[in-house]
Amino acid sequence: LGVVLASVYVARSYKISWLRLTDVLALATPVGLGLGRIANFINGELWGRVTDLPWGMVFPGAGPEPRHPSQLYESFLEGLVLFFILRFVWWRKPRVGMVSATFLIFYAIFRGMVEFVRQPDVQVGFVLGPFTMGQLLSLAPLVGGLLIIAYVTKRGEAFDAVGVETKKARAPRVKPISTSSAAVTETTPASDLSTVTQADINADVAATELGADAPNKKQKKKKK
């Protein structure tokens, strides 16, 4: 709930789409979930149920029976597997919000699966037949993900709606400046450059062209 409220606040403050923001957050969340489950395993907490499988482990404070390392199961599914699933969905460039929906749905599925081999909390136990509180709580993100998909399918925003590439405007053509104009610019002090106008440059160019045509006219007169 805190993450949802914080993301809404940030989205409103920066005037961005809330679902677009949650898509980015969802991409990074599996890393934190995976590392958090590894921390649970190192601390010897939230262990699994008793098992006779060869990879069963004995946890301090959990009795002498080997148990499922459910923390590692969750780290693998909610961390590594979910990370690559979301990356694949993002790579397909779906509608905005689809990554968030995928995260919620697969998190709920993976959490519900692991709960079948995880030891229920002592203070809660089983709440509805063979189901635990964790499995019941997983229904909320599952329903939320399905609702987001329904919304995105009808009114969703395109993946690249923001930052669509626009055609580059052609740079204006710049007429070459004659050598005389360059000379004027070079001889003009930096403090007087602001007073040189386009009209001055055009006049200088015209004078240069007239001066270049003068020798040609003299040669024609001599021939006559």
PyRosetta script that sets phi, psi and omega in degrees:
from pyrosetta import init, pose_from_sequence

init()
pose = pose_from_sequence("LGVVLASVYVARSYKISWLRLTDVLALATPVGLGLGRIANFINGELWGRVTDLPWGMVFPGAGPEPRHPSQLYESFLEGLVLFFILRFVWWRKPRVGMVSATFLIFYAIFRGMVEFVRQPDVQVGFVLGPFTMGQLLSLAPLVGGLLIIAYVTKRGEAFDAVGVETKKARAPRVKPISTSSAAVTETTPASDLSTVTQADINADVAATELGADAPNKKQKKKKK")
pose.set_psi(1, -40.3)
pose.set_omega(1, 178.8)
pose.set_phi(2, -62.7)
pose.set_psi(2, -40.6)
pose.set_omega(2, 178.7)
pose.set_phi(3, -65.1)
pose.set_psi(3, -40.6)
pose.set_omega(3, 179.9)
pose.set_phi(4, -62.4)
pose.set_psi(4, -47.8)
pose.set_omega(4, -179.7)
pose.set_phi(5, -64.1)
pose.set_psi(5, -40.8)
pose.set_omega(5, 179.2)
pose.set_phi(6, -65.0)
pose.set_psi(6, -40.9)
pose.set_omega(6, 179.5)
pose.set_phi(7, -66.9)
pose.set_psi(7, -36.6)
pose.set_omega(7, 177.1)
pose.set_phi(8, -64.2)
pose.set_psi(8, -42.3)
pose.set_omega(8, 179.6)
pose.set_phi(9, -62.8)
pose.set_psi(9, -45.3)
pose.set_omega(9, -179.8)
pose.set_phi(10, -65.1)
pose.set_psi(10, -42.3)
pose.set_omega(10, -179.6)
pose.set_phi(11, -62.7)
pose.set_psi(11, -40.3)
pose.set_omega(11, 179.3)
pose.set_phi(12, -72.3)
pose.set_psi(12, -35.6)
pose.set_omega(12, -178.4)
pose.set_phi(13, -67.5)
pose.set_psi(13, -41.6)
pose.set_omega(13, -177.8)
pose.set_phi(14, -97.1)
pose.set_psi(14, 3.2)
pose.set_omega(14, 176.5)
pose.set_phi(15, 55.2)
pose.set_psi(15, 53.3)
pose.set_omega(15, 176.6)
pose.set_phi(16, -124.0)
pose.set_psi(16, 164.2)
pose.set_omega(16, -179.8)
pose.set_phi(17, -66.5)
pose.set_psi(17, 132.5)
pose.set_omega(17, -179.7)
pose.set_phi(18, -66.0)
pose.set_psi(18, -41.1)
pose.set_omega(18, 179.2)
pose.set_phi(19, -67.3)
pose.set_psi(19, -33.8)
pose.set_omega(19, 176.9)
pose.set_phi(20, -65.0)
pose.set_psi(20, -38.1)
pose.set_omega(20, 177.7)
pose.set_phi(21, -68.1)
pose.set_psi(21, -43.7)
pose.set_omega(21, -179.6)
pose.set_phi(22, -66.9)
pose.set_psi(22, -28.0)
pose.set_omega(22, 175.4)
pose.set_phi(23, -61.9)
pose.set_psi(23, -42.8)
pose.set_omega(23, 178.8)
pose.set_phi(24, -67.2)
pose.set_psi(24, -41.3)
pose.set_omega(24, 178.6)
pose.set_phi(25, -64.1)
pose.set_psi(25, -38.4)
pose.set_omega(25, -179.3)
pose.set_phi(26, -63.9)
pose.set_psi(26, -33.7)
pose.set_omega(26, -179.8)
pose.set_phi(27, -63.9)
pose.set_psi(27, -32.5)
pose.set_omega(27, -177.4)
pose.set_phi(28, -92.9)
pose.set_psi(28, -17.8)
pose.set_omega(28, -174.8)
pose.set_phi(29, -62.5)
pose.set_psi(29, -40.6)
pose.set_omega(29, 179.8)
pose.set_phi(30, -56.9)
pose.set_psi(30, -29.1)
pose.set_omega(30, 178.3)
pose.set_phi(31, -64.1)
pose.set_psi(31, -46.3)
pose.set_omega(31, 178.4)
pose.set_phi(32, -66.1)
pose.set_psi(32, -38.9)
pose.set_omega(32, 178.8)
pose.set_phi(33, -64.5)
pose.set_psi(33, -44.3)
pose.set_omega(33, -179.5)
pose.set_phi(34, -63.1)
pose.set_psi(34, -44.3)
pose.set_omega(34, 179.4)
pose.set_phi(35, -67.9)
pose.set_psi(35, -34.2)
pose.set_omega(35, 178.5)
pose.set_phi(36, -65.3)
pose.set_psi(36, -40.0)
pose.set_omega(36, 178.1)
pose.set_phi(37, -68.5)
pose.set_psi(37, -34.9)
pose.set_omega(37, 175.6)
pose.set_phi(38, -64.3)
pose.set_psi(38, -38.2)
pose.set_omega(38, 176.5)
pose.set_phi(39, -62.9)
pose.set_psi(39, -39.2)
pose.set_omega(39, 175.6)
pose.set_phi(40, -61.0)
pose.set_psi(40, -39.3)
pose.set_omega(40, 179.6)
pose.set_phi(41, -66.5)
pose.set_psi(41, -42.9)
pose.set_omega(41, 179.9)
pose.set_phi(42, -65.3)
pose.set_psi(42, -38.3)
pose.set_omega(42, 179.9)
pose.set_phi(43, -77.9)
pose.set_psi(43, -6.6)
pose.set_omega(43, 179.3)
pose.set_phi(44, 67.1)
pose.set_psi(44, 45.8)
pose.set_omega(44, -178.5)
pose.set_phi(45, -132.2)
pose.set_psi(45, 161.7)
pose.set_omega(45, -179.7)
pose.set_phi(46, 55.7)
pose.set_psi(46, 45.0)
pose.set_omega(46, -178.4)
pose.set_phi(47, -75.2)
pose.set_psi(47, 174.5)
pose.set_omega(47, -177.5)
pose.set_phi(48, -93.4)
pose.set_psi(48, -173.7)
pose.set_omega(48, -179.7)
pose.set_phi(49, -82.7)
pose.set_psi(49, 167.7)
pose.set_omega(49, -178.7)
pose.set_phi(50, -65.0)
pose.set_psi(50, 139.4)
pose.set_omega(50, -178.4)
pose.set_phi(51, -146.8)
pose.set_psi(51, 157.5)
pose.set_omega(51, 175.1)
pose.set_phi(52, -109.8)
pose.set_psi(52, 14.4)
pose.set_omega(52, 177.7)
pose.set_phi(53, -70.1)
pose.set_psi(53, 151.9)
pose.set_omega(53, -175.3)
pose.set_phi(54, -63.6)
pose.set_psi(54, -22.0)
pose.set_omega(54, 179.5)
pose.set_phi(55, -96.1)
pose.set_psi(55, 13.0)
pose.set_omega(55, 175.5)
pose.set_phi(56, -62.5)
pose.set_psi(56, 147.5)
pose.set_omega(56, -176.7)
pose.set_phi(57, -127.8)
pose.set_psi(57, 150.7)
pose.set_omega(57, 176.0)
pose.set_phi(58, -98.6)
pose.set_psi(58, 121.2)
pose.set_omega(58, -178.4)
pose.set_phi(59, -102.7)
pose.set_psi(59, 139.7)
pose.set_omega(59, 176.6)
pose.set_phi(60, -59.0)
pose.set_psi(60, 129.6)
pose.set_omega(60, 179.1)
pose.set_phi(61, 86.5)
pose.set_psi(61, -1.9)
pose.set_omega(61, -178.8)
pose.set_phi(62, -108.6)
pose.set_psi(62, 10.2)
pose.set_omega(62, -179.9)
pose.set_phi(63, 91.8)
pose.set_psi(63, 176.3)
pose.set_omega(63, -176.5)
pose.set_phi(64, -82.9)
pose.set_psi(64, -9.2)
pose.set_omega(64, -177.0)
pose.set_phi(65, -77.6)
pose.set_psi(65, 140.6)
pose.set_omega(65, 174.8)
pose.set_phi(66, -69.9)
pose.set_psi(66, 143.7)
pose.set_omega(66, -175.8)
pose.set_phi(67, -130.3)
pose.set_psi(67, 162.9)
pose.set_omega(67, 175.6)
pose.set_phi(68, -65.7)
pose.set_psi(68, 133.1)
pose.set_omega(68, 170.9)
pose.set_phi(69, -79.0)
pose.set_psi(69, 68.3)
pose.set_omega(69, -173.3)
pose.set_phi(70, -61.4)
pose.set_psi(70, -25.4)
pose.set_omega(70, 177.5)
pose.set_phi(71, -62.2)
pose.set_psi(71, -39.1)
pose.set_omega(71, 179.2)
pose.set_phi(72, -71.5)
pose.set_psi(72, -34.2)
pose.set_omega(72, 176.0)
pose.set_phi(73, -59.7)
pose.set_psi(73, -47.4)
pose.set_omega(73, -178.6)
pose.set_phi(74, -67.4)
pose.set_psi(74, -38.1)
pose.set_omega(74, 178.3)
pose.set_phi(75, -61.7)
pose.set_psi(75, -39.4)
pose.set_omega(75, -179.6)
pose.set_phi(76, -70.5)
pose.set_psi(76, -45.5)
pose.set_omega(76, -176.1)
pose.set_phi(77, -78.0)
pose.set_psi(77, -51.4)
pose.set_omega(77, -176.5)
pose.set_phi(78, -78.3)
pose.set_psi(78, -17.8)
pose.set_omega(78, 179.7)
pose.set_phi(79, -100.5)
pose.set_psi(79, -75.2)
pose.set_omega(79, -172.6)
pose.set_phi(80, -68.6)
pose.set_psi(80, -53.0)
pose.set_omega(80, -176.4)
pose.set_phi(81, -63.8)
pose.set_psi(81, -47.1)
pose.set_omega(81, -179.1)
pose.set_phi(82, -64.0)
pose.set_psi(82, -34.8)
pose.set_omega(82, 178.4)
pose.set_phi(83, -59.3)
pose.set_psi(83, -47.4)
pose.set_omega(83, -178.0)
pose.set_phi(84, -73.2)
pose.set_psi(84, -31.0)
pose.set_omega(84, 175.9)
pose.set_phi(85, -63.1)
pose.set_psi(85, -45.7)
pose.set_omega(85, -179.7)
pose.set_phi(86, -66.7)
pose.set_psi(86, -37.1)
pose.set_omega(86, 177.4)
pose.set_phi(87, -63.5)
pose.set_psi(87, -39.2)
pose.set_omega(87, 178.9)
pose.set_phi(88, -65.1)
pose.set_psi(88, -43.5)
pose.set_omega(88, 179.3)
pose.set_phi(89, -63.6)
pose.set_psi(89, -42.8)
pose.set_omega(89, 178.9)
pose.set_phi(90, -62.8)
pose.set_psi(90, -38.5)
pose.set_omega(90, -179.9)
pose.set_phi(91, -63.7)
pose.set_psi(91, -29.7)
pose.set_omega(91, 179.2)
pose.set_phi(92, -76.7)
pose.set_psi(92, -6.2)
pose.set_omega(92, 179.3)
pose.set_phi(93, 54.4)
pose.set_psi(93, 63.4)
pose.set_omega(93, 179.4)
pose.set_phi(94, -79.5)
pose.set_psi(94, -176.2)
pose.set_omega(94, 175.5)
pose.set_phi(95, -67.4)
pose.set_psi(95, 152.6)
pose.set_omega(95, -178.9)
pose.set_phi(96, -60.4)
pose.set_psi(96, 129.6)
pose.set_omega(96, -179.0)
pose.set_phi(97, 105.2)
pose.set_psi(97, -17.3)
pose.set_omega(97, -178.0)
pose.set_phi(98, -69.6)
pose.set_psi(98, -33.3)
pose.set_omega(98, 177.1)
pose.set_phi(99, -66.1)
pose.set_psi(99, -41.8)
pose.set_omega(99, 177.7)
pose.set_phi(100, -62.5)
pose.set_psi(100, -43.3)
pose.set_omega(100, 179.0)
pose.set_phi(101, -63.8)
pose.set_psi(101, -41.0)
pose.set_omega(101, 178.4)
pose.set_phi(102, -62.6)
pose.set_psi(102, -41.1)
pose.set_omega(102, 178.3)
pose.set_phi(103, -60.9)
pose.set_psi(103, -48.7)
pose.set_omega(103, -177.4)
pose.set_phi(104, -62.1)
pose.set_psi(104, -43.0)
pose.set_omega(104, -176.9)
pose.set_phi(105, -66.7)
pose.set_psi(105, -50.2)
pose.set_omega(105, -177.2)
pose.set_phi(106, -71.0)
pose.set_psi(106, -31.8)
pose.set_omega(106, 174.8)
pose.set_phi(107, -62.6)
pose.set_psi(107, -44.0)
pose.set_omega(107, 178.7)
pose.set_phi(108, -62.7)
pose.set_psi(108, -41.3)
pose.set_omega(108, -179.4)
pose.set_phi(109, -65.9)
pose.set_psi(109, -48.0)
pose.set_omega(109, -178.4)
pose.set_phi(110, -65.2)
pose.set_psi(110, -41.0)
pose.set_omega(110, 179.1)
pose.set_phi(111, -64.0)
pose.set_psi(111, -43.5)
pose.set_omega(111, 179.2)
pose.set_phi(112, -64.8)
pose.set_psi(112, -35.7)
pose.set_omega(112, 178.9)
pose.set_phi(113, -65.7)
pose.set_psi(113, -47.6)
pose.set_omega(113, -176.7)
pose.set_phi(114, -67.9)
pose.set_psi(114, -27.5)
pose.set_omega(114, -179.5)
pose.set_phi(115, -62.0)
pose.set_psi(115, -21.5)
pose.set_omega(115, 178.5)
pose.set_phi(116, -69.9)
pose.set_psi(116, -20.9)
pose.set_omega(116, 179.1)
pose.set_phi(117, -116.6)
pose.set_psi(117, 3.3)
pose.set_omega(117, 178.8)
pose.set_phi(118, -94.6)
pose.set_psi(118, 141.1)
pose.set_omega(118, 179.0)
pose.set_phi(119, -70.4)
pose.set_psi(119, 124.1)
pose.set_omega(119, 179.5)
pose.set_phi(120, -63.5)
pose.set_psi(120, 155.3)
pose.set_omega(120, 177.8)
pose.set_phi(121, -61.1)
pose.set_psi(121, 139.3)
pose.set_omega(121, -175.8)
pose.set_phi(122, -60.9)
pose.set_psi(122, -41.2)
pose.set_omega(122, -175.4)
pose.set_phi(123, -75.8)
pose.set_psi(123, -11.7)
pose.set_omega(123, -178.0)
pose.set_phi(124, -114.5)
pose.set_psi(124, -53.3)
pose.set_omega(124, -178.7)
pose.set_phi(125, 70.8)
pose.set_psi(125, -152.4)
pose.set_omega(125, 177.7)
pose.set_phi(126, -84.5)
pose.set_psi(126, 135.2)
pose.set_omega(126, -174.6)
pose.set_phi(127, -107.1)
pose.set_psi(127, -24.5)
pose.set_omega(127, -178.6)
pose.set_phi(128, -147.6)
pose.set_psi(128, 86.8)
pose.set_omega(128, -177.2)
pose.set_phi(129, 64.6)
pose.set_psi(129, -125.7)
pose.set_omega(129, 179.7)
pose.set_phi(130, -84.2)
pose.set_psi(130, 3.4)
pose.set_omega(130, -176.0)
pose.set_phi(131, -93.9)
pose.set_psi(131, 147.3)
pose.set_omega(131, -178.9)
pose.set_phi(132, -102.7)
pose.set_psi(132, 172.3)
pose.set_omega(132, 177.9)
pose.set_phi(133, -63.9)
pose.set_psi(133, -36.2)
pose.set_omega(133, 178.3)
pose.set_phi(134, -60.8)
pose.set_psi(134, -37.3)
pose.set_omega(134, 178.9)
pose.set_phi(135, -70.6)
pose.set_psi(135, -38.0)
pose.set_omega(135, 177.0)
pose.set_phi(136, -67.1)
pose.set_psi(136, -39.4)
pose.set_omega(136, 178.2)
pose.set_phi(137, -67.9)
pose.set_psi(137, -25.1)
pose.set_omega(137, 179.2)
pose.set_phi(138, -70.0)
pose.set_psi(138, -16.5)
pose.set_omega(138, 177.8)
pose.set_phi(139, -66.4)
pose.set_psi(139, -30.4)
pose.set_omega(139, -178.5)
pose.set_phi(140, -62.9)
pose.set_psi(140, -53.3)
pose.set_omega(140, 177.4)
pose.set_phi(141, -64.8)
pose.set_psi(141, -29.9)
pose.set_omega(141, 178.4)
pose.set_phi(142, -63.9)
pose.set_psi(142, -48.4)
pose.set_omega(142, 178.6)
pose.set_phi(143, -65.2)
pose.set_psi(143, -40.7)
pose.set_omega(143, 179.4)
pose.set_phi(144, -61.0)
pose.set_psi(144, -41.7)
pose.set_omega(144, 178.2)
pose.set_phi(145, -64.0)
pose.set_psi(145, -40.7)
pose.set_omega(145, 178.5)
pose.set_phi(146, -65.8)
pose.set_psi(146, -37.5)
pose.set_omega(146, 177.7)
pose.set_phi(147, -66.6)
pose.set_psi(147, -38.7)
pose.set_omega(147, 178.3)
pose.set_phi(148, -64.6)
pose.set_psi(148, -40.6)
pose.set_omega(148, 177.8)
pose.set_phi(149, -61.4)
pose.set_psi(149, -43.0)
pose.set_omega(149, 179.1)
pose.set_phi(150, -62.3)
pose.set_psi(150, -40.0)
pose.set_omega(150, 179.3)
pose.set_phi(151, -69.2)
pose.set_psi(151, -46.0)
pose.set_omega(151, -176.9)
pose.set_phi(152, -64.7)
pose.set_psi(152, -36.6)
pose.set_omega(152, -178.4)
pose.set_phi(153, -63.0)
pose.set_psi(153, -35.2)
pose.set_omega(153, -176.9)
pose.set_phi(154, -92.0)
pose.set_psi(154, -43.4)
pose.set_omega(154, -172.9)
pose.set_phi(155, -124.8)
pose.set_psi(155, 14.8)
pose.set_omega(155, -174.3)
pose.set_phi(156, -66.3)
pose.set_psi(156, 152.7)
pose.set_omega(156, 178.4)
pose.set_phi(157, -90.3)
pose.set_psi(157, 143.4)
pose.set_omega(157, -180.0)
pose.set_phi(158, -64.1)
pose.set_psi(158, 151.7)
pose.set_omega(158, -176.8)
pose.set_phi(159, -58.1)
pose.set_psi(159, -43.0)
pose.set_omega(159, -176.1)
pose.set_phi(160, -105.7)
pose.set_psi(160, 31.9)
pose.set_omega(160, 179.8)
pose.set_phi(161, -67.2)
pose.set_psi(161, -29.4)
pose.set_omega(161, 178.2)
pose.set_phi(162, -100.2)
pose.set_psi(162, 132.7)
pose.set_omega(162, 177.4)
pose.set_phi(163, 80.1)
pose.set_psi(163, 28.4)
pose.set_omega(163, 177.2)
pose.set_phi(164, -65.3)
pose.set_psi(164, 135.6)
pose.set_omega(164, -178.0)
pose.set_phi(165, -67.4)
pose.set_psi(165, 131.6)
pose.set_omega(165, 177.7)
pose.set_phi(166, -105.7)
pose.set_psi(166, 156.3)
pose.set_omega(166, -179.7)
pose.set_phi(167, -66.6)
pose.set_psi(167, 134.6)
pose.set_omega(167, -179.5)
pose.set_phi(168, -71.7)
pose.set_psi(168, 130.2)
pose.set_omega(168, 178.2)
pose.set_phi(169, -72.0)
pose.set_psi(169, 139.2)
pose.set_omega(169, 179.5)
pose.set_phi(170, -70.1)
pose.set_psi(170, 136.9)
pose.set_omega(170, 178.2)
pose.set_phi(171, -70.2)
pose.set_psi(171, 139.2)
pose.set_omega(171, 179.7)
pose.set_phi(172, -63.0)
pose.set_psi(172, 142.3)
pose.set_omega(172, 178.8)
pose.set_phi(173, -71.9)
pose.set_psi(173, 134.4)
pose.set_omega(173, -179.3)
pose.set_phi(174, -107.0)
pose.set_psi(174, 123.3)
pose.set_omega(174, 179.5)
pose.set_phi(175, -71.7)
pose.set_psi(175, 139.5)
pose.set_omega(175, 179.4)
pose.set_phi(176, -65.5)
pose.set_psi(176, 141.2)
pose.set_omega(176, -180.0)
pose.set_phi(177, -95.3)
pose.set_psi(177, 133.7)
pose.set_omega(177, -178.5)
pose.set_phi(178, -67.2)
pose.set_psi(178, 166.5)
pose.set_omega(178, -178.8)
pose.set_phi(179, -65.2)
pose.set_psi(179, -31.0)
pose.set_omega(179, 179.3)
pose.set_phi(180, -68.7)
pose.set_psi(180, -36.1)
pose.set_omega(180, 177.4)
pose.set_phi(181, -66.5)
pose.set_psi(181, -39.5)
pose.set_omega(181, 177.6)
pose.set_phi(182, -63.6)
pose.set_psi(182, -36.2)
pose.set_omega(182, 179.2)
pose.set_phi(183, -65.5)
pose.set_psi(183, -39.6)
pose.set_omega(183, 178.1)
pose.set_phi(184, -61.0)
pose.set_psi(184, -42.3)
pose.set_omega(184, -179.8)
pose.set_phi(185, -65.1)
pose.set_psi(185, -39.9)
pose.set_omega(185, -178.2)
pose.set_phi(186, -69.0)
pose.set_psi(186, -38.0)
pose.set_omega(186, -177.2)
pose.set_phi(187, -81.9)
pose.set_psi(187, -13.7)
pose.set_omega(187, -179.6)
pose.set_phi(188, -81.7)
pose.set_psi(188, 128.7)
pose.set_omega(188, 178.3)
pose.set_phi(189, -60.3)
pose.set_psi(189, 153.6)
pose.set_omega(189, -178.5)
pose.set_phi(190, -60.7)
pose.set_psi(190, -31.6)
pose.set_omega(190, -178.8)
pose.set_phi(191, -70.8)
pose.set_psi(191, -20.8)
pose.set_omega(191, -178.1)
pose.set_phi(192, -101.0)
pose.set_psi(192, 0.5)
pose.set_omega(192, -177.9)
pose.set_phi(193, -61.9)
pose.set_psi(193, -31.5)
pose.set_omega(193, -177.7)
pose.set_phi(194, -66.8)
pose.set_psi(194, -20.9)
pose.set_omega(194, -177.9)
pose.set_phi(195, -88.0)
pose.set_psi(195, -12.4)
pose.set_omega(195, 179.4)
pose.set_phi(196, -77.7)
pose.set_psi(196, 121.3)
pose.set_omega(196, -177.1)
pose.set_phi(197, -107.2)
pose.set_psi(197, 172.0)
pose.set_omega(197, 177.9)
pose.set_phi(198, -64.8)
pose.set_psi(198, -32.1)
pose.set_omega(198, 179.0)
pose.set_phi(199, -63.5)
pose.set_psi(199, -39.9)
pose.set_omega(199, 178.0)
pose.set_phi(200, -62.2)
pose.set_psi(200, -43.2)
pose.set_omega(200, -179.6)
pose.set_phi(201, -64.6)
pose.set_psi(201, -42.7)
pose.set_omega(201, 179.7)
pose.set_phi(202, -62.9)
pose.set_psi(202, -40.5)
pose.set_omega(202, 178.8)
pose.set_phi(203, -64.1)
pose.set_psi(203, -39.2)
pose.set_omega(203, 179.7)
pose.set_phi(204, -65.9)
pose.set_psi(204, -40.5)
pose.set_omega(204, 178.6)
pose.set_phi(205, -63.4)
pose.set_psi(205, -42.5)
pose.set_omega(205, 179.7)
pose.set_phi(206, -63.3)
pose.set_psi(206, -41.6)
pose.set_omega(206, 179.1)
pose.set_phi(207, -63.6)
pose.set_psi(207, -38.6)
pose.set_omega(207, 179.1)
pose.set_phi(208, -64.2)
pose.set_psi(208, -42.9)
pose.set_omega(208, -180.0)
pose.set_phi(209, -64.9)
pose.set_psi(209, -38.6)
pose.set_omega(209, 177.7)
pose.set_phi(210, -65.7)
pose.set_psi(210, -40.1)
pose.set_omega(210, 178.4)
pose.set_phi(211, -65.7)
pose.set_psi(211, -33.5)
pose.set_omega(211, 179.6)
pose.set_phi(212, -72.6)
pose.set_psi(212, -29.2)
pose.set_omega(212, -179.8)
pose.set_phi(213, -81.4)
pose.set_psi(213, -17.9)
pose.set_omega(213, -176.7)
pose.set_phi(214, -61.3)
pose.set_psi(214, -49.2)
pose.set_omega(214, 179.0)
pose.set_phi(215, -58.6)
pose.set_psi(215, -36.0)
pose.set_omega(215, 179.8)
pose.set_phi(216, -63.5)
pose.set_psi(216, -38.9)
pose.set_omega(216, -179.9)
pose.set_phi(217, -67.5)
pose.set_psi(217, -38.4)
pose.set_omega(217, 179.1)
pose.set_phi(218, -64.7)
pose.set_psi(218, -41.1)
pose.set_omega(218, 179.5)
pose.set_phi(219, -62.8)
pose.set_psi(219, -39.9)
pose.set_omega(219, 178.5)
pose.set_phi(220, -62.5)
pose.set_psi(220, -38.4)
pose.set_omega(220, -179.2)
pose.set_phi(221, -67.8)
pose.set_psi(221, -38.8)
pose.set_omega(221, 179.4)
pose.set_phi(222, -64.2)
pose.set_psi(222, -39.4)
pose.set_omega(222, 179.1)
pose.set_phi(223, -62.2)
pose.set_psi(223, -37.7)
pose.set_omega(223, 178.6)
pose.set_phi(224, -66.2)
pose.dump_pdb("model.pdb")
